[in-house]
Amino acid sequence: MAGKQVDLLKMVEKIVNLDSKMRFAAIIDPKGNIREAIMRAGKTNLKSQREEEHFCKQVAKRRTMRKEFDKSLGKVRYVHVEREKVSQMVVYSKRNIVYFTMEPEMSITKKLAIITKVKKITSAI
């Protein structure tokens, strides 16, 4: 089990280090519990820990709600929410949810490239 945690930590570190505009990365279980998370050095969290935990629970609930439409529309590839202060991305892996944030002024082409890299990094979880 300890080896698994180390792997998750390495994954979130790789994600945060993909670009200097990355802010935060977390791996969330299907119930919305944060399994591993890391904030990029020099960045401050825009949410309190309590808000972060609540947000992650909501992300898991939304995954369940979106599955209702998988048969008719296909599986969700990723979710991108663009806010004034931050871009939020969610990628669904087999058994977990990958949530990460970045600065909003990044180009959409760059964001899509990062999403592709995140999917590769987290394909085993």
C-alpha positions in Angstrom: 0.0 0.0 0.0 2.8 2.4 0.8 4.2 1.9 -2.7 0.9 2.9 -4.1 1.0 6.2 -2.2 4.5 6.9 -3.5 3.3 6.3 -7.1 0.3 8.7 -6.6 2.6 11.4 -5.2 5.0 11.0 -8.1 2.0 11.3 -10.5 0.7 14.5 -9.0 4.3 15.9 -8.9 4.7 15.1 -12.6 1.3 16.8 -13.4 2.2 20.0 -11.5 5.6 20.0 -13.2 4.2 19.8 -16.7 4.1 23.6 -17.1 5.0 26.6 -15.0 1.4 27.8 -15.1 0.1 24.7 -13.3 -1.2 25.3 -9.8 -2.6 22.2 -8.2 -3.1 18.5 -8.9 -5.1 15.9 -7.0 -6.1 12.2 -7.4 -9.5 11.7 -6.0 -11.3 8.3 -5.3 -14.8 7.6 -6.6 -16.3 8.9 -3.3 -14.5 12.2 -3.6 -11.8 11.6 -1.1 -8.4 13.1 -1.9 -5.9 10.3 -2.2 -3.0 12.5 -3.0 -2.6 16.2 -3.8 0.1 18.8 -4.3 0.2 22.6 -4.7 2.9 24.0 -6.9 5.7 25.7 -4.9 5.1 29.4 -4.9 1.4 29.2 -5.6 -1.3 29.9 -3.0 -4.5 27.9 -2.8 -7.6 29.9 -3.8 -9.8 27.6 -1.6 -9.5 26.6 2.0 -8.8 23.0 2.8 -12.4 22.5 3.7 -13.6 24.1 0.5 -11.1 21.9 -1.5 -12.4 18.7 0.2 -16.0 19.8 -0.5 -15.2 20.6 -4.1 -13.6 17.1 -4.6 -16.8 15.5 -3.3 -18.8 17.5 -5.8 -16.4 16.4 -8.6 -17.1 12.7 -7.8 -20.8 13.3 -7.7 -20.7 14.9 -11.1 -18.8 11.9 -12.5 -21.6 9.7 -11.3 -24.2 12.0 -12.8 -22.4 12.2 -16.2 -22.3 8.4 -16.5 -26.0 8.4 -17.1 -25.3 9.7 -20.6 -22.4 7.5 -21.4 -24.5 5.1 -23.5 -26.2 7.8 -25.6 -23.3 10.4 -25.8 -20.2 8.4 -25.1 -17.8 8.6 -22.2 -16.5 11.9 -20.9 -13.0 12.6 -22.1 -12.3 15.5 -19.8 -14.1 18.4 -18.2 -12.8 22.0 -18.5 -14.1 24.8 -16.4 -12.8 28.3 -17.2 -13.1 30.7 -14.3 -11.8 34.3 -13.8 -9.0 33.3 -11.5 -8.3 29.7 -12.5 -8.8 27.0 -15.1 -10.1 23.7 -13.6 -9.6 20.4 -15.4 -11.0 16.9 -14.6 -9.9 13.7 -16.2 -11.5 10.4 -15.4 -9.1 7.4 -15.1 -10.3 3.8 -14.7 -10.7 3.9 -10.9 -10.0 7.5 -9.9 -10.5 11.1 -10.8 -7.7 13.4 -11.7 -8.3 17.1 -10.9 -5.8 19.8 -11.7 -5.8 23.6 -12.0 -3.7 26.1 -14.0 -3.5 29.8 -14.6 -6.4 30.9 -16.9 -4.4 32.8 -19.4 -2.9 29.6 -21.0 -3.9 28.9 -24.6 -6.5 26.2 -25.3 -3.9 24.4 -27.4 -1.5 24.2 -24.5 -4.3 23.1 -22.2 -5.3 20.3 -24.5 -1.7 19.1 -24.8 -1.5 19.1 -21.0 -4.7 17.0 -20.7 -3.2 14.5 -23.1 -0.1 14.2 -21.0 -2.1 13.9 -17.8 -4.1 11.0 -19.3 -0.8 9.2 -20.1 0.7 9.9 -16.7 -2.5 8.5 -14.9 -3.5 5.7 -17.3 -2.5 3.0 -14.8 -4.8 4.3 -12.0 
